[in-house]
Amino acid sequence: MRLLLLSNSTNYGEKYMQWCESTIAFFLGEATDNLIFIPYAGVGFSYDDYTAKVNEALAHRSIQVTGIHTFQNKEEAIRNASAILVGGGNTFHLLKMLQELKLDSLIQKAVLNGTPYVGWSAGSNITSPTICTTNDMPIVEPVSFNALSLVPYQINAHYTELTLLNHGGESRKQRLFEYLAANPKQRVVCLPESSYLLVKDENHTYIGSTDGRDMTQHSSREIKSHAELTIN
């Protein structure tokens, strides 16, 4: 199993996917034919526009994706994909669409059988057992919160410990500890901007410009770049 799980697509002041395009290209290697893009996290713009945006960003890397929404036989498209890319946006909407189209189990099976998977933001969130640690608003209701379970821990993308001045709301860290208090057997791997997880079979490596965070109910520790996660 090979996964590239990016926290975000765009850094402040940069072009779309500028920070991660070389990482995606290196990860995909020669797997550049039949790249299937899942655009269902996109809300408020068309799936065609989303697919075109990804292709524009990755064009000079000789990477071109085809949106899954354009295939009549989506099962065959997933089965024949040389890699699957899943974009960011709203995680609830993404999971709802995958469940309704019965693509969640198809993608899970394909990836477990060796198809490389690239996700960013919502696309990374859904590789967890559930989507309960997404930051997104539940604008739609999926059948359940159960996701792809490609990794054995929860992911929190766009992680930050910054708080707004004079704002009395909980921090992200406090919110995640609430989740862990309600789900004491779970674990959350937090990915700040410009970071990602590289998964190859049982090896899970954190890479980032700043430290990540590994949280359980009773612990919270920093993850240094290029550190391997302990997988029980």
C-alpha positions in Angstrom: 0.0 0.0 0.0 1.3 3.4 -1.0 -0.2 6.7 0.3 0.8 10.3 0.0 -1.4 12.2 2.5 -0.9 16.0 2.2 -2.3 18.5 4.8 -3.1 21.2 2.3 -2.9 22.2 -1.4 -2.0 25.8 -1.1 0.3 27.9 1.1 -0.4 31.6 1.7 1.0 33.7 -1.1 1.8 30.7 -3.4 0.1 29.3 -6.5 -2.2 26.3 -6.2 -0.2 23.1 -5.3 3.1 25.0 -5.7 4.5 23.6 -2.5 3.6 20.0 -3.1 3.7 19.5 -6.9 7.2 18.1 -6.9 6.3 15.7 -4.1 3.3 14.4 -5.9 5.3 13.9 -9.1 8.1 12.1 -7.3 5.5 9.9 -5.5 3.7 9.0 -8.7 6.9 8.3 -10.6 6.1 6.6 -13.9 2.4 6.0 -13.0 1.1 8.8 -15.2 -1.5 7.1 -17.3 -5.1 6.6 -16.2 -4.8 9.0 -13.2 -8.2 9.2 -11.7 -9.2 12.4 -9.8 -12.0 12.4 -7.2 -13.4 16.0 -7.1 -16.4 15.4 -4.8 -15.1 17.5 -1.9 -15.5 20.5 -4.2 -18.6 22.6 -3.4 -19.7 25.8 -5.0 -17.9 25.1 -8.3 -18.1 22.4 -10.9 -16.2 19.1 -10.9 -15.0 20.0 -14.4 -13.5 23.2 -13.1 -11.9 21.5 -10.2 -10.3 18.8 -12.4 -9.1 21.5 -14.8 -7.5 23.4 -11.9 -5.6 20.3 -10.8 -4.4 19.7 -14.4 -3.3 23.3 -14.8 -1.3 23.1 -11.6 0.4 19.8 -12.5 0.8 20.2 -16.3 4.5 21.0 -16.3 5.1 17.9 -14.3 3.5 15.9 -17.2 0.6 14.9 -14.9 -2.9 14.8 -16.2 -5.9 13.5 -14.3 -9.4 12.6 -15.4 -12.3 13.3 -13.1 -14.2 10.2 -11.9 -17.5 12.1 -12.6 -16.9 11.8 -16.4 -17.0 8.0 -16.4 -20.2 6.1 -16.9 -18.6 3.0 -15.5 -16.9 4.4 -12.4 -16.1 0.9 -11.0 -14.1 0.1 -14.1 -12.3 3.5 -13.9 -11.2 2.8 -10.4 -10.1 -0.7 -11.2 -8.0 0.4 -14.2 -6.5 3.5 -12.4 -2.7 3.7 -12.2 -3.2 6.1 -9.3 -6.1 7.7 -7.4 -6.0 11.4 -6.4 -8.5 12.8 -4.0 -8.9 16.6 -3.7 -9.7 18.8 -0.7 -12.8 20.7 0.1 -15.6 19.6 2.3 -15.0 16.2 3.9 -18.7 15.5 4.6 -19.7 16.1 1.1 -16.8 14.0 -0.2 -17.7 11.0 1.9 -21.4 11.3 1.2 -20.8 11.2 -2.5 -18.4 8.2 -2.3 -21.0 6.3 -0.2 -23.9 7.1 -2.5 -21.9 6.1 -5.6 -20.5 3.0 -3.7 -17.0 4.2 -4.5 -15.7 4.1 -0.9 -15.3 0.3 -0.8 -14.0 0.3 -4.4 -11.2 2.8 -3.6 -10.4 1.0 -0.4 -10.0 -2.3 -2.2 -7.9 -0.8 -5.0 -5.5 0.9 -2.7 -5.1 -2.1 -0.5 -4.3 -4.1 -3.6 -1.5 -1.6 -4.5 -3.0 1.3 -6.4 -1.1 4.5 -5.2 -3.3 7.1 -3.5 -2.7 10.8 -3.2 -4.9 12.9 -1.0 -4.9 16.5 0.2 -7.0 18.0 3.0 -10.4 16.2 2.8 -8.7 13.6 0.6 -6.3 12.8 3.4 -9.1 13.0 6.1 -11.0 10.1 4.5 -8.1 7.7 4.8 -8.8 7.6 8.5 -11.2 5.2 10.2 -13.7 8.0 10.4 -14.0 11.7 9.5 -14.7 12.7 13.1 -11.5 14.8 13.2 -12.1 17.0 10.2 -12.3 20.7 10.6 -15.2 21.0 8.1 -18.8 22.1 8.6 -21.3 19.2 8.2 -23.1 20.8 5.3 -24.5 17.4 4.3 -25.1 14.1 6.1 -23.2 11.0 5.0 -24.7 7.6 5.6 -22.1 7.3 8.4 -18.9 8.9 9.5 -17.0 5.7 8.7 -14.2 6.3 6.1 -11.7 4.3 4.2 -9.6 3.0 7.2 -6.4 3.0 5.1 -4.5 4.2 8.1 -5.2 3.1 11.7 -5.3 6.6 13.2 -7.3 9.7 12.8 -5.9 12.6 10.7 -6.4 16.3 11.4 -5.3 18.3 8.4 -4.4 22.1 8.5 -3.4 21.7 12.2 -2.6 24.8 14.1 -2.3 25.8 17.7 -2.8 29.5 17.0 -5.9 31.2 18.4 -7.6 34.4 17.5 -6.9 37.4 19.8 -9.7 38.1 22.2 -11.7 35.1 20.9 -13.1 32.8 23.7 -13.6 29.7 21.6 -11.7 26.4 22.0 -8.4 25.9 20.3 -7.9 23.1 17.8 -5.9 21.2 20.3 -8.7 21.5 22.9 -11.3 20.3 20.3 -9.2 17.2 19.5 -8.8 16.4 23.2 -12.6 16.5 23.4 -12.7 13.9 20.6 -10.2 11.7 22.4 -12.1 12.0 25.7 -15.2 10.7 23.9 -13.1 8.1 22.0 -10.4 7.1 24.4 -9.0 4.3 22.3 -8.3 6.5 19.3 -5.2 8.4 18.2 -5.0 11.6 16.1 -2.0 12.5 13.9 -2.0 16.3 13.3 -0.6 17.7 10.0 0.2 21.4 9.9 0.4 23.3 6.6 3.2 22.1 4.3 3.4 18.7 5.8 2.4 15.2 4.8 2.5 11.5 5.6 4.2 9.1 3.3 2.9 5.5 3.8 4.5 2.5 2.3 3.0 -0.7 3.7 3.7 -0.6 7.5 6.1 2.4 7.3 4.4 5.7 8.1 6.7 8.7 7.8 5.9 12.3 8.8 7.6 15.0 6.6 7.0 18.7 7.2 8.5 22.2 7.4 7.3 22.3 11.1 6.6 19.6 13.7 3.5 17.5 13.5 1.6 16.3 16.6 0.7 12.8 17.7 -2.2 12.8 20.2 -3.9 10.2 22.4 -6.3 10.7 25.4 -3.4 11.1 27.8 -0.5 12.3 25.7 0.5 14.9 23.1 3.9 14.7 21.5 5.7 16.5 18.7 6.6 14.6 15.5 9.8 15.7 13.9 10.2 15.7 10.2 11.3 12.4 8.7 10.2 10.6 11.9 8.5 7.2 11.5 5.2 6.7 13.4 4.9 3.7 15.7 2.1 1.6 14.3 0.7 -0.9 16.8 
